[in-house]
Amino acid sequence: MKKIFLFILLIPFFATAQKAEDVLRFSMKSKWANQVSEDHVWNVYPRPQMKRENWKNLNGLWEYAILPVTKQKPTKFQGEILVPFAVESELSGVKKLVGEDSNLWYRTSFTVPDYSNTERIQLNFGAVDWKATIYINGKKAGEHTGGFTPFSLDITPYLKKGEQILTIKVWDPSDAGTQPRGKQVANPKGIWYTPVTGIWQTVWLEKTSKEFISSLKNTPDIDKAILHSEIFLEGITANKILLIEALSGEEVIASSEIELQPGQEEVKVNLQIPDQVLWSPDNPHLYDLKIKLRDKDSTLDEVSGYFGMRKVSLGKDQNGYTRIMINDEPLFQFGLLDQGWWPDGLYTAPNKEAMLYDVEMTEKWGFNMLRKHVKVEPAVFYYECDKRGMLVWQDMPNGNYLEDLRIQAWEEKDAERSEESSRQFEKELKEMMDYFHSFPSIVVWVPFNEGWGQYDTEKVTKWVENYDPSRLIDSPSGWADRGVGDMIDVHLYPGPGMELPEENRAAVLGEFGGIGWAVEDHIWWDKKNWGYLTYDGEVEYRRRFEELIKDLVSLKSFGLSAAIYTQTTDVEGEVNGLMTYDREVIKIDPKVTKELINPLYQQADDFNTIISDSEEDSHVWMISYNPKRNWKDGIKRSSAWKEAEAPFSSYDNYFLPEGSNWNSKKDLYLQKSFNLSSVPEELTLRYYLDKSSMQVFINGKLVTTEKHEGGRKRHYRNKVLENTSAYLKKGENTISIILKAEREDHSFDLGIYESGVSGGKNEKAMPVSSGK
């Protein structure tokens, strides 16, 4: 290992303070905004995995007030807000900032259905960011911290006759605190977005018995054809029966009846599934599940849900590489980095149709996976992914990225969180995993992204692995790898590149691409837009995208298991989406992308080394700083040339093996010969090029020009060369390279390989739309 970089280039994460009118002065509507109705907003049952028929939606117009934290409950409210849209959003009807020095207050009234002394009224929240204190008729009924997970309160003791008054106090420090917050910052810029405060998912009522089903977790075991179901209960007294039924269509295929004991809070059931039909992207088969709590001949509580029989694991592919398996078969997972933001609703889509449009487009483009990036969606989002066979990698939203809790890729020590901050992170992580455990589409948990709040990596990763062994763990995604989890994950912009698979860890490209195109009349703001590489028009944008995907295919021969392209949509100042922020412009036709992507789902040939790079094996080049004319015509043996061991660097590069010094600022010329028994259709260059550019010649002909571009360079990238018959020949060939330093610190290495797919044999079929 080597010392840290001498020069650190920070992307523009930091921003100077902005006034509220500057942060919120931008406006854009999606094509669903006009469908939002005050009387019919998000009228969709929010909990598909534990559905009750009797529920009441409380979404709609409420009152709001923003007051300093030193003030008590408002005596007068300041206006109306449309729930469930965050107060900073346009669809809320408010569009105001709150900040760490103020509380956001809500008030609404509602009536409850008639209930007996053996029944309870449950108040449910999909998500409230961040600390919510709930009052019913002026009395505190409970509180919750955490901006991404549901919570419920039994409000029966606080009810009165007639109309009920619900008051909520919300405090959210945004990026002033260390709590999980996703990409929210007080001063949006670059890859950081507008703050989100308050209620942003549905609020609803349910009537239950005093004895009721509070939650459930389903875990499939396809090796034994068993569904493990954990059912959690409250208020159980004697002589109660729990009935669990699994159905395929209308047919009950498995069931279990359990007599409950007084005070029993949990039941574990194993249902044997006959002739199990496995859930997969090409066949997303779902079984129904019904659970009844009974007292003699009456039903006290009844919920319905569903499950899929699927397995995610690691295994070896036909080339011997450690790969991600779905149902014990290798399946390349190619997805989009999915932020889940909206120009008019911020965290909240205008309606269900809008939210599911992103999943629909992801599928149409040809992807079989999405990575839900530092955000958690409403449960109906994952239900749609379950029905469609769309795989999900679920991030845990992190916090405090830019100060003491942000670590760099070369730092060997994790960030140090306070005990209070650690407890809060782990509480919210556990809540997320508990609530979304039963969704079969979620196949990977991502506790940490890059160095954002990354602490105690080994401890947190081991806890996640032990708490949910039915899924794989990517920890962290990118940057400061600690050798734990199920994957070695690379982030490389624009890329693509990878680290090689390990014996017990698969290789994934957790982020790459980020190609930007700011489409006129569909841009969020008048400030500088962000893209790792940004182009002015469709032709260049599409050309570079196509090039990246072709290069990505070559990585399969090196054992790559998955890749995630940045990103689904533009978001505020980020213009690197496959469609614009308002979802009006599709930047690349799905017919084009599907054809490009399809080879990724085919079996890959193992790579063949022509010239090794320094990570694979040490090797030497002929180098010169002052070559003579016509030096590219063949290997020169003169005093101007000498042998030197690769890689070449002007500084002590932490990410490269030991090699030779590249004199600062001098152009470097390299040559090497190689022999071919036959001419391959394509060549793959695997190279490392940091703060420099190169021209590559083979047998005197220029075959490619590459330069340092995009984000930081910590990994090798792949470049596919086509039309090889124009410059290759059987027998001896010569590669010649001109390297030009762009900055004082620069590095280079390169290898040549044959790679490719097997010509049509799929690992798995493409995902298809399918309901239950």
Secondary structure, 3 states (H helix, E strand, C coil): CCCCCCCCCCCCCCCCCCCHHHHCCCCCCCCCHHHCCCCCCCCCCCCCCCECCCEEECCEEEEEEEEECCCCCCCCCCEEEEECCCCCCCCCCCCCCCCCCEEEEEEEEECCCCCCCCEEEEEEECCEECEEEEEECCEEEEEEECCCCCEEEECHHHCCCCCEEEEEEEECCHHHCCCCCCCECCCCECCEECCCCEECCCEEEEEEECCEEEEEEEEEECCCCEEEEEEEEECCCCCEEEEEEEEECCEEEEEEEEEECCCCCEEEEEEECCCCCEEECCEECCEEEEEEEEECCEEEEEEEEEECECCEEEEECCCCCEEEEECCEECCEEEEEECCCECCCECCCCCHHHHHHHHHHHHHHCCCEEEECCCCCCHHHHHHHHHHCCEEEEECCCCCCCCCCECCCCCCCCECCCHHHHHHHHHHHHHHHHHCCCCCCEEEEECCECCECCECHHHHHHHHHHHCCCCEECCCECCCCCCCCCEEEEEECCCCECCCCCCCCEEEEEEEECEEECCCCCCCCCCCCECCEEECCHHHHHHHHHHHHHHHHHHHHHCEEEEEEECCECECCECCCCECCCCCCECCCHHHHHHHHHHHHEEEEEEEEEECCCCCCCCEEEEECCCCCCHHHCCCCCCCCEEEECCEECCCCCCCCCCEECCCCCCEEEEEEEEECCCCCCEEEEEEEECEEEEEEECCEEEEEEECCCCCCCCCEEEEECCHHHCCCCEEEEEEEEEEECCCCCEEEEEEEEEEEEEEEECCCCCCCCCC
